[in-house]
Amino acid sequence: MNNRTRISIISTAEGALRKLKRAQIAVFNCKKEGAAFIFEVKDKDTQKVFAIFDKPCYNITVIRKSRKNSLLSLLAVRAGLVAGAAAFVIACVAANSFVLKIKVSGSGSYLEPEVRKIVYDEGAREFQLLSSFNFSVATGRILALPQVTFCNIEKRGSVLVVDVQVDEEHYGSADLKPLVSDCNGTVRNIVAVCGTAAVNVGDGVKKGDTLIYAHTLAGEEEIECIAAGFAEIECSGHAEYFAEEDSEENLKEAYASVLLDDENILTRSHSVNPTEGGVVYFIEYTFLHRISINLS
């Protein structure tokens, strides 16, 4: 019996799931579709959802209503049957309360190590009860993985099935190598979405050093996975600029000559030395260099 209402909302998946979790509303069959986040909730939670997202900017709509109401009237006149069915359901739930297997399926199955780590972090393990598992948070964290567009987690008998779908454009194109530094400098920021950070903020690195390993820990076990994330490295450089004379205008042009595409200049200093036919500006500078892997 379908007792869930399917809802579409213009919002980020993580933002919407955070609000729903705060209100203790369970969500099912989550999917990103353009700017919309689509999900299902139990009928009893529908009004709560509309109350939470009552601001015009969310643009919330019902895609499909529940079809259970017509069946409830029939069941109401058969209390004995309902009681017997309830007892049967309780017995089935008790018999299937343990998770014997966790299965990751779909085009995003190559993310299984990181998906399993998230599932474990949120309270699900083989041969344990599922009562403490946080479906909403686990779904939101999996949707935040690189190229993931759909995630549904459900228990089928004693198997917890995690269906993960990725953007077809990126399917099978993930780089399975670690993130390696392409410069010398000091780490100012390191974010490992998948994999394990190999350095800390403040560490000095050289060109060729590993920044994010292509493996993760699931409990105490090290499992290979993709490396996804980015690092920001503070680098230094110097340059020379010739001008016919020392002037404010020529100094501006000298500084402009060291502007780097897509890099953030942090500090600059200069000295001026006379030379044949004019002067030479010696410029020293630092800048923030960003390097990433497997991020869309």
C-alpha positions as CSV (number, residue, x, y, z in Angstrom):
1,M,0.0,0.0,0.0
2,N,1.4,3.4,-1.0
3,N,1.2,5.7,2.0
4,R,3.8,8.2,0.8
5,T,3.4,11.6,-0.9
6,R,6.0,12.6,-3.6
7,I,7.1,16.2,-3.3
8,S,9.3,18.5,-5.4
9,I,11.0,21.5,-3.9
10,I,13.5,24.1,-5.4
11,S,16.3,23.7,-2.9
12,T,19.7,22.0,-2.5
13,A,19.4,18.4,-1.3
14,E,21.7,19.0,1.7
15,G,19.7,22.1,2.8
16,A,16.3,20.4,2.5
17,L,17.5,17.2,4.2
18,R,18.9,19.2,7.1
19,K,15.6,20.9,7.7
20,L,13.7,17.6,7.4
21,K,16.0,15.9,9.8
22,R,15.7,18.7,12.3
23,A,11.9,18.2,12.2
24,Q,12.4,14.4,12.5
25,I,10.7,13.7,9.2
26,A,11.8,10.5,7.4
27,V,12.4,10.8,3.6
28,F,12.5,8.2,0.9
29,N,13.5,7.9,-2.8
30,C,15.5,11.1,-2.9
31,K,16.5,12.5,-6.4
32,K,18.1,15.6,-7.8
33,E,16.6,16.9,-11.0
34,G,18.0,20.2,-12.2
35,A,17.3,22.8,-9.5
36,A,14.7,20.6,-7.9
37,F,15.1,18.1,-5.1
38,I,12.4,15.4,-5.2
39,F,11.6,13.1,-2.3
40,E,8.8,11.1,-0.6
41,V,7.4,11.4,2.9
42,K,4.8,9.6,4.8
43,D,1.2,11.0,4.5
44,K,1.2,12.1,8.2
45,D,4.3,14.3,7.5
46,T,3.0,16.1,4.4
47,Q,1.5,19.1,6.2
48,K,4.7,19.4,8.3
49,V,6.8,19.6,5.2
50,F,4.7,22.4,3.7
51,A,4.9,24.3,7.0
52,I,8.7,23.9,7.0
53,F,9.1,25.2,3.4
54,D,6.4,27.9,3.5
55,K,8.6,30.6,2.1
56,P,8.0,31.5,-1.6
57,C,11.6,30.9,-2.5
58,Y,11.3,27.1,-2.0
59,N,8.5,26.7,-4.6
60,I,7.2,23.4,-3.2
61,T,4.6,21.2,-5.0
62,V,3.1,17.7,-4.7
63,I,3.9,15.5,-7.6
64,R,1.9,12.4,-6.5
65,K,-0.6,11.9,-3.7
66,S,-1.0,8.7,-1.7
67,R,-3.6,6.2,-2.8
68,K,-4.1,4.5,0.6
69,N,-7.3,6.3,1.8
70,S,-9.7,4.1,-0.1
71,L,-8.2,1.0,1.5
72,L,-8.4,2.4,5.0
73,S,-12.2,2.4,5.0
74,L,-12.2,-1.3,4.0
75,L,-9.7,-2.2,6.7
76,A,-11.7,-0.2,9.4
77,V,-14.6,-2.7,9.2
78,R,-12.4,-5.6,9.6
79,A,-10.7,-4.9,12.8
80,G,-10.0,-8.6,13.5
81,L,-8.2,-9.0,10.1
82,V,-6.2,-5.8,10.8
83,A,-5.2,-7.1,14.2
84,G,-4.1,-10.4,12.8
85,A,-2.2,-8.7,10.0
86,A,-0.5,-6.3,12.5
87,A,0.6,-9.3,14.6
88,F,2.0,-11.0,11.5
89,V,3.8,-7.8,10.5
90,I,5.3,-7.4,14.0
91,A,6.5,-11.0,13.8
92,C,8.1,-10.4,10.4
93,V,9.8,-7.2,11.5
94,A,11.2,-9.0,14.6
95,A,12.5,-11.8,12.3
96,N,14.1,-9.3,9.9
97,S,15.4,-6.7,12.3
98,F,19.0,-7.6,11.7
99,V,21.0,-6.5,8.7
100,L,22.9,-9.4,7.3
101,K,24.2,-7.7,4.1
102,I,24.8,-4.2,2.8
103,K,24.6,-4.0,-1.0
104,V,25.6,-0.9,-3.1
105,S,24.1,-0.9,-6.6
106,G,23.6,1.4,-9.5
107,S,25.9,3.3,-11.8
108,G,27.6,4.8,-8.8
109,S,28.6,1.5,-7.4
110,Y,32.3,2.4,-8.0
111,L,31.8,4.7,-5.0
112,E,31.1,1.7,-2.8
113,P,34.0,2.2,-0.3
114,E,32.9,5.8,0.5
115,V,29.2,4.8,0.5
116,R,29.9,2.0,2.9
117,K,31.9,4.4,5.2
118,I,29.0,6.8,5.3
119,V,26.5,4.0,6.0
120,Y,28.8,2.7,8.8
121,D,29.2,6.2,10.2
122,E,25.4,6.7,10.4
123,G,24.8,3.5,12.3
124,A,24.3,0.5,10.0
125,R,26.5,-2.6,10.1
126,E,26.2,-6.2,9.0
127,F,24.8,-8.5,11.8
128,Q,23.5,-5.6,13.8
129,L,20.1,-4.0,14.4
130,L,19.1,-1.1,12.1
131,S,17.3,0.9,14.8
132,S,20.0,3.5,15.1
133,F,20.6,4.1,11.4
134,N,20.0,7.7,10.2
135,F,18.6,7.3,6.7
136,S,18.2,11.0,6.1
137,V,21.7,12.0,7.0
138,A,23.2,9.1,5.1
139,T,21.2,9.9,2.0
140,G,22.3,13.6,2.1
141,R,26.0,12.7,2.5
142,I,25.9,10.2,-0.4
143,L,24.1,12.8,-2.6
144,A,27.0,15.2,-1.8
145,L,29.5,12.7,-3.3
146,P,31.0,13.7,-6.7
147,Q,28.6,13.3,-9.7
148,V,25.9,11.6,-7.6
149,T,22.4,12.5,-8.8
150,F,20.2,9.9,-7.0
151,C,20.3,7.9,-3.8
152,N,17.7,5.6,-2.3
153,I,18.4,3.5,0.8
154,E,15.9,0.8,1.8
155,K,15.9,-2.5,3.6
156,R,14.8,-5.6,1.7
157,G,14.4,-8.4,4.1
158,S,17.8,-8.7,5.8
159,V,19.6,-6.8,3.1
160,L,20.2,-3.0,3.2
161,V,20.2,-1.9,-0.4
162,V,21.9,1.5,-1.3
163,D,21.0,2.5,-4.9
164,V,23.4,5.2,-6.1
165,Q,23.2,6.7,-9.6
166,V,25.7,9.2,-11.1
167,D,25.6,11.7,-13.9
168,E,25.9,9.7,-17.2
169,E,28.3,12.2,-18.5
170,H,30.8,11.4,-15.8
171,Y,30.0,7.7,-15.4
172,G,33.1,5.6,-15.6
173,S,35.3,8.6,-16.1
174,A,36.5,9.0,-12.5
175,D,40.2,9.2,-12.0
176,L,41.3,6.5,-9.6
177,K,44.7,8.0,-8.9
178,P,45.5,10.1,-5.7
179,L,45.6,13.9,-5.8
180,V,49.2,14.9,-6.2
181,S,50.7,18.3,-5.7
182,D,51.9,20.1,-8.9
183,C,53.8,22.8,-7.0
184,N,56.0,23.6,-3.9
185,G,54.4,25.4,-1.0
186,T,52.4,25.3,2.2
187,V,49.0,23.7,2.6
188,R,46.3,26.3,3.5
189,N,43.2,24.2,3.0
190,I,42.6,20.5,2.3
191,V,39.2,18.9,1.7
192,A,38.8,15.2,1.0
193,V,35.2,14.4,-0.2
194,C,36.3,10.8,-1.0
195,G,39.5,9.2,0.0
196,T,41.8,10.3,2.9
197,A,43.7,13.5,3.3
198,A,47.5,12.8,3.3
199,V,48.5,16.3,4.6
200,N,47.3,18.8,7.2
201,V,46.9,22.6,7.0
202,G,50.3,24.2,7.6
203,D,52.3,21.3,6.1
204,G,55.0,22.1,3.6
205,V,54.7,20.1,0.3
206,K,56.8,19.6,-2.8
207,K,55.7,18.9,-6.4
208,G,54.8,15.2,-6.6
209,D,53.7,14.8,-2.9
210,T,50.4,13.0,-2.4
211,L,47.7,15.3,-1.0
212,I,44.6,12.9,-0.9
213,Y,45.0,9.2,-0.9
214,A,42.8,7.0,-3.0
215,H,41.7,4.9,-0.1
216,T,39.5,5.2,3.0
217,L,38.9,3.5,6.3
218,A,35.8,1.4,6.9
219,G,36.1,0.6,10.6
220,E,39.7,-0.5,10.9
221,E,39.9,-1.8,7.3
222,E,41.6,0.2,4.6
223,I,39.6,0.1,1.3
224,E,40.6,1.4,-2.1
225,C,38.3,4.1,-3.5
226,I,38.5,7.2,-5.7
227,A,40.2,10.3,-4.5
228,A,37.9,13.4,-4.7
229,G,38.5,16.8,-3.2
230,F,40.8,19.8,-3.4
231,A,43.7,21.5,-1.8
232,E,44.8,25.2,-1.6
233,I,48.5,25.7,-1.5
234,E,50.3,28.9,-0.7
235,C,53.2,29.3,-3.2
236,S,55.8,31.9,-3.8
237,G,57.3,33.4,-6.9
238,H,59.4,36.2,-8.3
239,A,59.6,38.2,-11.5
240,E,61.6,41.0,-13.2
241,Y,60.2,43.9,-15.1
242,F,62.2,46.5,-17.2
243,A,61.1,50.1,-17.5
244,E,62.7,53.2,-18.9
245,E,62.3,55.0,-15.5
246,D,61.1,54.5,-12.0
247,S,57.5,55.9,-11.7
248,E,54.2,55.0,-10.1
249,E,52.7,54.1,-13.5
250,N,55.6,51.8,-14.3
251,L,55.4,50.2,-10.8
252,K,51.7,49.4,-11.4
253,E,52.5,47.8,-14.8
254,A,55.3,45.8,-13.1
255,Y,52.8,44.5,-10.5
256,A,50.2,43.8,-13.2
257,S,52.7,41.6,-15.0
258,V,52.7,39.1,-12.1
259,L,48.9,38.6,-12.0
260,L,48.2,34.9,-12.5
261,D,45.1,33.4,-14.2
262,D,42.8,31.8,-11.6
263,E,45.3,32.4,-8.8
264,N,44.8,34.6,-5.7
265,I,47.7,36.9,-5.1
266,L,48.3,37.1,-1.3
267,T,51.4,39.4,-0.9
268,R,53.6,41.5,-3.2
269,S,56.8,43.4,-2.6
270,H,59.4,45.0,-4.9
271,S,62.8,46.6,-5.2
272,V,64.2,48.8,-7.9
273,N,67.7,48.5,-9.4
274,P,69.1,50.9,-12.1
275,T,70.3,49.2,-15.3
276,E,71.5,50.4,-18.7
277,G,68.6,52.3,-20.4
278,G,66.3,52.4,-17.3
279,V,65.5,50.4,-14.2
280,V,64.5,46.8,-13.3
281,Y,61.8,46.1,-10.8
282,F,62.4,42.9,-8.8
283,I,59.0,41.6,-7.6
284,E,58.5,38.9,-5.0
285,Y,55.0,37.6,-4.4
286,T,52.9,34.8,-2.8
287,F,49.7,33.4,-4.2
288,L,47.1,30.7,-3.4
289,H,47.1,27.8,-5.9
290,R,44.1,25.4,-6.0
291,I,44.3,21.8,-7.3
292,S,41.4,19.3,-7.4
293,I,40.5,15.9,-8.5
294,N,37.1,14.2,-9.5
295,L,35.1,17.3,-8.7
296,S,32.5,18.4,-11.3
